[in-house]
Amino acid sequence: MIEVYIDGASAGNPGPSGAGIFIKGHGSAEKYSIPLGSMGNHEAEYYALIHGLKICLEKNYKSVSFRTDSKTVDSAVDKRFAKNKTFAPLLEEALLLADKLDLFFIKWIPSGENKTADELARIAIRKNKPEGKSRDF
């Protein structure tokens, strides 16, 4: 089974945002830092999930176990319902993608166990910045 660690991060709420995706399985590891433009942190978390699912489908991974430190995303996927209506379309997109997989699991983990995805998300934030105005977050 493939393990996919995801994290979304924002520098401000809203602000420059990024998704970090770390995929482990079959003896290899893949890392992705995806700039997302300006949005809030919870929205970035959903986009990290969506991008992670798209990558898994592109790579023809059929059995995946996602890990997230976002209780909001974990709960919404588990219940197949987003309390905040703003996130309902993002959840719907994620569920449509997840339903294409043979096996899909998502599990909440503490932030300390999600450091690689967090670092990748922070790198992605910096990719949003115009050159010469980069800052460490």
SERO-4910 file (N, C-alpha, C, O; in steps of 0.05 Angstrom, whole numbers):
BEGIN
 pado doro    nc1    nc2    nc3   cac1   cac2   cac3    cc1    cc2    cc3    oc1    oc2    oc3
  Met    A     17    -24      0      0      0      0     18     25      0     38     26     14
  Ile    A      9     44    -15     24     70    -17     15     88      6     -9     89     12
  Glu    A     34    101     19     28    121     40     32    149     28     53    155     17
  Val    A     12    166     32     14    193     21     10    213     44    -11    214     57
  Tyr    A     31    228     50     29    249     71     24    275     57     38    283     38
  Ile    A      4    290     66     -4    315     54     -5    337     74    -11    333     98
  Asp    A      1    362     65     -2    385     82     -7    409     64      5    412     43
  Gly    A    -24    427     74    -28    453     61    -19    474     81    -22    471    105
  Ala    A     -8    495     70      1    517     87     -4    544     74     -4    546     49
  Ser    A     -8    564     90    -12    591     81      4    611     98      6    607    122
  Ala    A     15    631     84     29    652     98      9    676    100     10    694     84
  Gly    A     -9    674    119    -30    694    121    -56    678    117    -56    655    108
  Asn    A    -78    691    123   -104    677    120   -125    696    109   -140    708    125
  Pro    A   -127    701     83   -113    686     62    -85    698     58    -78    720     67
  Gly    A    -69    683     43    -42    691     36    -30    671     17    -43    652      9
  Pro    A     -5    675      9      8    656     -9      7    628      4     13    625     28
  Ser    A     -1    609    -12     -5    582     -2      9    561    -18     16    565    -41
  Gly    A     12    537     -6     24    515    -20     15    488     -9      6    486     13
  Ala    A     19    468    -26     13    441    -19     38    425    -19     55    427    -37
  Gly    A     42    408      2     64    390      4     54    362      3     35    355     18
  Ile    A     66    345    -14     57    318    -17     82    300    -16    101    304    -32
  Phe    A     82    281      2    104    262      5     93    234      2     76    225     18
  Ile    A    102    219    -18     91    193    -24    113    172    -19    135    174    -30
  Lys    A    106    152     -3    124    130      3    111    103     -5     87     99     -1
  Gly    A    127     86    -18    116     60    -25    133     47    -46    146     60    -62
  His    A    132     21    -47    146      5    -67    176     12    -67    189     12    -88
  Gly    A    187     17    -43    215     22    -40    225     49    -50    249     53    -54
  Ser    A    207     68    -55    216     94    -65    200    116    -50    181    111    -36
  Ala    A    209    141    -54    196    164    -42    195    186    -63    213    190    -79
  Glu    A    172    200    -63    168    222    -82    160    247    -66    145    245    -46
  Lys    A    170    270    -75    164    295    -61    153    315    -81    164    319   -103
  Tyr    A    132    329    -72    120    350    -89    114    375    -73    104    374    -50
  Ser    A    122    398    -84    116    424    -73    100    439    -94    110    446   -115
  Ile    A     74    444    -88     56    456   -108     46    483    -98     31    484    -79
  Pro    A     55    505   -112     44    531   -104     15    533   -111      6    523   -132
  Leu    A     -1    545    -94    -30    547    -97    -41    575   -101    -65    578   -104
  Gly    A    -24    595   -101    -35    622   -102    -44    631    -75    -34    621    -54
  Ser    A    -62    651    -74    -71    662    -49    -97    648    -40   -117    648    -54
  Met    A    -97    638    -15   -121    625     -3   -116    622     26    -94    627     36
  Gly    A   -136    612     40   -134    606     69   -122    579     74   -120    562     56
  Asn    A   -114    574     99   -101    549    106   -118    524    101   -109    504     90
  His    A   -144    525    110   -161    502    106   -165    495     77   -165    472     69
  Glu    A   -168    516     61   -171    512     32   -146    498     20   -148    480      4
  Ala    A   -122    507     30    -97    495     21    -95    466     28    -85    449     13
  Glu    A   -106    459     52   -106    431     61   -123    414     41   -115    392     34
  Tyr    A   -146    424     33   -163    409     14   -148    406    -13   -149    385    -25
  Tyr    A   -135    428    -22   -121    426    -47    -97    406    -46    -91    393    -66
  Ala    A    -85    404    -23    -63    384    -20    -75    356    -23    -63    339    -37
  Leu    A    -98    351    -12   -111    325    -15   -118    320    -45   -112    299    -56
  Ile    A   -130    340    -58   -138    337    -86   -113    332   -104   -113    314   -120
  His    A    -92    347   -100    -68    343   -116    -55    316   -110    -46    302   -128
  Gly    A    -55    307    -85    -45    281    -78    -61    259    -92    -49    240   -102
  Leu    A    -87    261    -92   -104    241   -105    -98    241   -135    -97    219   -147
  Lys    A    -96    264   -147    -91    265   -176    -64    252   -183    -62    238   -203
  Ile    A    -44    257   -166    -17    245   -171    -20    214   -169     -9    200   -186
  Cys    A    -34    205   -149    -37    176   -146    -52    163   -170    -44    142   -179
  Leu    A    -72    177   -179    -87    167   -203    -69    167   -228    -69    148   -244
  Glu    A    -54    189   -232    -35    190   -255    -15    168   -254     -7    158   -275
  Lys    A     -6    161   -230     15    141   -228      3    112   -225     18     93   -222
  Asn    A    -23    111   -228    -37     86   -227    -34     71   -200    -33     46   -199
  Tyr    A    -32     86   -178    -32     74   -152    -61     67   -145    -78     85   -146
  Lys    A    -66     43   -138    -94     34   -134   -102     33   -104   -125     36    -98
  Ser    A    -82     28    -87    -88     26    -58    -71     46    -44    -46     44    -43
  Val    A    -84     66    -32    -69     88    -19    -80     94      9   -104     91     14
  Ser    A    -62    102     26    -69    110     53    -57    138     57    -33    142     58
  Phe    A    -75    157     59    -67    185     63    -64    191     92    -78    180    109
  Arg    A    -45    209     98    -41    219    125    -42    249    124    -30    262    107
  Thr    A    -57    261    142    -60    290    144    -60    300    173    -69    285    190
  Asp    A    -49    323    178    -51    335    205    -74    354    207    -76    369    226
  Ser    A    -91    354    186   -115    371    186   -139    355    196   -149    338    181
  Lys    A   -148    361    220   -172    348    230   -197    355    213   -215    339    210
  Thr    A   -197    380    202   -219    389    186   -222    371    161   -244    361    155
  Val    A   -200    366    147   -201    350    123   -207    321    130   -223    308    117
  Asp    A   -193    310    150   -197    282    158   -227    277    165   -239    258    155
  Ser    A   -238    295    181   -266    292    189   -285    294    165   -304    279    163
  Ala    A   -281    314    148   -298    318    125   -298    294    106   -319    285     97
  Val    A   -274    283    101   -273    260     83   -286    235     97   -301    221     84
  Asp    A   -280    232    122   -292    209    137   -322    210    137   -336    189    133
  Lys    A   -334    234    141   -363    237    142   -375    242    114   -399    242    111
  Arg    A   -357    247     95   -366    255     67   -384    280     68   -403    282     54
  Phe    A   -376    298     86   -392    322     91   -374    344    101   -359    340    120
  Ala    A   -375    368     89   -360    391     99   -379    410    114   -399    419    103
  Lys    A   -373    415    140   -389    433    156   -390    461    143   -411    473    141
  Asn    A   -367    470    134   -365    496    121   -371    493     92   -357    480     77
  Lys    A   -393    506     83   -403    503     56   -383    513     35   -383    504     12
  Thr    A   -364    530     43   -343    540     25   -326    516     15   -317    517     -8
  Phe    A   -323    496     32   -305    474     25   -320    451     12   -307    431      3
  Ala    A   -346    452     10   -362    430     -1   -354    423    -30   -351    399    -36
  Pro    A   -349    442    -48   -341    434    -75   -313    421    -75   -308    403    -92
  Leu    A   -295    430    -58   -269    417    -56   -271    389    -46   -258    371    -56
  Leu    A   -287    385    -25   -292    358    -15   -304    340    -36   -296    317    -40
  Glu    A   -324    350    -51   -337    335    -72   -316    326    -93   -317    303   -102
  Glu    A   -299    344   -101   -278    337   -121   -259    316   -110   -253    296   -124
  Ala    A   -251    319    -84   -234    299    -72   -247    271    -70   -234    251    -76
  Leu    A   -272    271    -63   -287    245    -61   -290    232    -88   -288    207    -90
  Leu    A   -295    247   -108   -297    236   -135   -271    223   -144   -271    202   -156
  Leu    A   -249    236   -137   -223    225   -143   -217    200   -127   -208    180   -137
  Ala    A   -222    202   -101   -217    179    -83   -234    155    -91   -224    132    -88
  Asp    A   -258    159   -100   -275    137   -108   -265    122   -133   -275    100   -139
  Lys    A   -246    133   -147   -234    120   -170   -212    100   -162   -203     83   -178
  Leu    A   -204    101   -137   -184     83   -127   -196     57   -117   -220     56   -109
  Asp    A   -181     35   -117   -191     10   -107   -194     11    -76   -214      3    -65
  Leu    A   -174     22    -63   -174     26    -34   -164     54    -28   -143     63    -37
  Phe    A   -179     68    -11   -171     95     -2   -177     97     28   -199     92     37
  Phe    A   -156    105     42   -159    110     71   -148    138     76   -130    147     62
  Ile    A   -158    151     97   -146    176    106   -145    175    136   -164    165    149
  Lys    A   -123    184    147   -120    183    176   -107    209    186    -89    219    174
  Trp    A   -117    219    208   -105    242    221    -81    234    236    -80    213    249
  Ile    A    -59    250    233    -35    246    248    -26    272    261    -33    293    250
  Pro    A    -11    271    283     -1    296    294     19    310    275     32    297    259
  Ser    A     21    336    278     38    352    260     67    342    261     81    342    240
  Gly    A     76    332    284    103    322    286    109    298    269    132    293    262
  Glu    A     89    284    261     92    261    243     89    268    214     90    251    196
  Asn    A     85    294    208     79    303    181    100    324    172     93    341    156
  Lys    A    124    323    183    143    344    179    152    346    150    156    368    140
  Thr    A    155    324    136    164    326    108    144    340     91    151    358     75
  Ala    A    118    332     93     97    346     77     96    375     85     91    392     68
  Asp    A     99    382    111     98    410    119    121    426    107    117    448     97
  Glu    A    145    414    106    168    428     94    163    433     64    169    454     54
  Leu    A    151    413     51    145    415     22    125    437     17    126    451     -2
  Ala    A    105    439     35     84    459     32     96    487     36     89    506     22
  Arg    A    115    490     54    128    516     59    146    524     35    148    547     28
  Ile    A    159    504     23    174    510     -1    155    519    -23    162    538    -38
  Ala    A    132    507    -25    112    515    -46    103    544    -41     98    558    -61
  Ile    A    100    552    -16     92    580    -10    112    599    -23    104    619    -36
  Arg    A    137    593    -19    158    611    -30    158    611    -60    167    631    -72
  Lys    A    149    590    -73    147    590   -102    126    610   -112    127    617   -136
  Asn    A    107    618    -95     87    638   -103     98    666   -104     88    683   -119
  Lys    A    119    671    -89    130    698    -86    144    707   -111    158    691   -124
  Pro    A    141    733   -118    157    744   -140    187    742   -133    194    744   -109
  Glu    A    204    739   -152    233    738   -147    242    763   -133    233    785   -139
  Gly    A    261    759   -115    272    782   -100    257    789    -75    266    806    -60
  Lys    A    234    777    -71    217    783    -48    212    758    -31    192    756    -17
  Ser    A    230    739    -33    227    714    -19    232    717     11    250    732     19
  Arg    A    217    703     27    220    703     56    217    675     67    203    658     55
  Asp    A    231    669     88    227    643    101    203    644    119    200    663    134
  Phe    A    187    624    118    163    622    135    167    599    154    149    593    171
***
